[in-house]
Amino acid sequence: MIFPIGLFAQNIVIHGNVLDYDTNKPLEGITVILNKDNGTLTDKNGKFQFTVQNITSRDKLRIGFINYFELIFTNLPNKNDTIEFKNVPLFYYFPDELDPISIFCRRFDLVCKWNRHKRMNEEDKRLEPYYKERNRIIESYKYIFCDKVHYINVSKHKIDLKSIN
């Protein structure tokens, strides 16, 4: 007996909710994407849900929004028909007191370019304590998934779920 390959594809429902870390309030309009081809946006209650056919160990779930620290979940469980992401925190990652820097200089205006470079370095130094503190908060956050604690790798924006497969 011969069966079409697609007949045995496993549908997997991915759902959950996204909260602002600082306010603990649901976030609407957050992008939730699996591998750049499947995904959705969160609703007004911060909830999302979509269905995919299969998940492999190489798949990545990205959750992010403008001005928020994007999270990437790797090593997603692939033996379940439902994957639930409860209370995913998004961390606001840009200071409100950011000083806009004019970046437009004429092509050969070296004085302008030098001043812009100098101003950007000054702004980086001024904001360094803010970003260090935000990174410390993000790195120390304990995300619970399937009753196990997972930490965020700040440099890769990643939460590795491999311990649950």
C-alpha positions in Angstrom: 0.0 0.0 0.0 1.4 3.4 -1.0 0.5 6.6 1.0 1.2 10.1 -0.1 4.0 11.7 2.0 1.9 14.7 3.0 -0.7 12.5 4.5 1.4 11.9 7.6 2.5 15.5 8.1 2.0 16.5 11.8 0.2 19.7 12.4 1.7 21.6 15.3 -0.1 24.5 17.0 2.2 27.2 18.4 0.5 29.6 20.8 1.3 31.8 23.8 1.3 35.3 25.1 3.8 38.2 25.1 4.2 40.8 28.0 6.2 43.9 28.4 8.8 43.0 31.0 8.7 46.4 32.8 4.9 46.9 33.0 3.8 43.2 32.9 1.1 44.3 30.4 0.2 42.4 27.2 1.8 43.7 24.1 -0.4 44.0 20.9 1.1 43.8 17.4 4.2 41.8 18.3 5.7 39.8 15.4 5.9 36.0 16.1 7.6 34.2 13.2 8.9 30.6 12.7 11.7 30.6 10.1 10.6 33.7 8.2 7.7 31.9 6.6 5.1 31.1 9.2 3.8 33.5 11.8 1.4 36.0 13.1 1.0 39.1 15.3 -0.2 39.2 18.9 -3.8 40.4 19.5 -4.8 43.1 22.0 -4.4 40.7 24.9 -0.8 39.8 23.8 -1.9 36.3 22.6 -0.8 34.6 19.5 -1.5 31.3 17.7 -0.7 29.7 14.4 -0.3 26.2 13.0 2.7 24.7 11.1 3.1 21.2 9.6 6.4 20.1 11.1 9.2 21.4 13.3 12.8 20.4 13.1 15.7 21.0 15.5 17.0 23.8 13.2 13.8 25.8 13.4 13.8 29.2 15.2 10.9 31.1 16.7 11.5 34.9 16.7 9.4 37.2 18.8 10.1 40.9 18.5 9.0 44.5 17.9 10.6 47.9 17.2 12.6 49.2 20.2 12.3 45.8 22.0 15.0 43.2 22.5 14.2 40.4 20.0 14.0 36.9 21.4 14.9 33.8 19.4 13.8 30.4 20.7 15.9 27.5 19.3 15.7 23.7 19.7 11.9 23.8 19.8 10.2 20.6 21.0 9.2 18.6 18.0 7.4 15.6 19.6 4.3 17.5 20.6 1.2 18.6 18.7 1.0 21.8 20.7 3.8 24.2 21.9 2.8 26.8 24.4 4.9 29.9 25.2 3.5 31.3 28.5 4.3 34.9 29.4 7.1 35.6 27.0 8.8 38.8 28.3 9.9 41.5 25.8 12.4 44.0 27.1 12.2 47.6 26.0 15.8 48.2 24.8 16.1 51.9 23.8 16.4 54.7 26.3 13.8 57.5 26.2 16.5 60.1 26.5 18.2 59.0 23.2 19.8 62.1 21.7 19.2 62.1 17.9 22.4 62.7 16.0 22.4 64.2 12.5 24.1 61.7 10.2 24.0 63.7 7.0 27.3 65.2 5.8 28.4 66.2 2.3 30.6 63.7 0.6 33.9 65.5 1.2 33.0 67.4 4.3 35.6 65.9 6.6 35.0 68.3 9.4 31.3 67.4 9.5 32.1 63.7 9.4 34.7 64.0 12.2 32.2 65.9 14.4 29.5 63.3 13.7 31.9 60.5 14.6 33.0 62.3 17.8 29.3 63.0 18.7 28.4 59.3 18.2 31.2 58.1 20.4 30.1 60.6 23.1 26.5 59.3 22.9 27.8 55.6 23.1 29.7 56.4 26.3 26.7 58.3 27.8 24.4 55.3 27.1 26.8 52.5 28.1 25.5 52.3 31.7 21.9 52.0 30.4 22.7 49.1 28.1 24.9 47.4 30.7 22.0 47.5 33.1 19.4 46.3 30.5 21.7 43.4 29.5 22.2 42.4 33.2 18.4 42.3 33.6 17.9 40.3 30.5 20.7 37.8 31.3 19.4 37.2 34.8 15.7 36.7 33.7 14.5 33.1 34.3 12.1 32.0 31.6 10.2 28.9 32.5 9.3 26.5 29.7 8.0 23.0 30.4 8.8 23.4 34.1 12.5 24.1 33.3 14.4 27.4 33.8 16.1 28.8 30.7 18.2 31.9 30.4 18.6 34.4 27.6 21.9 34.6 25.8 22.1 38.4 25.3 24.7 38.4 22.6 22.7 36.0 20.4 19.2 37.1 21.6 18.6 33.4 22.1 16.7 31.1 24.5 17.9 27.5 23.8 15.2 25.0 24.7 17.3 21.9 23.9 17.0 20.5 27.4 13.3 19.6 26.9 13.5 17.6 23.6 
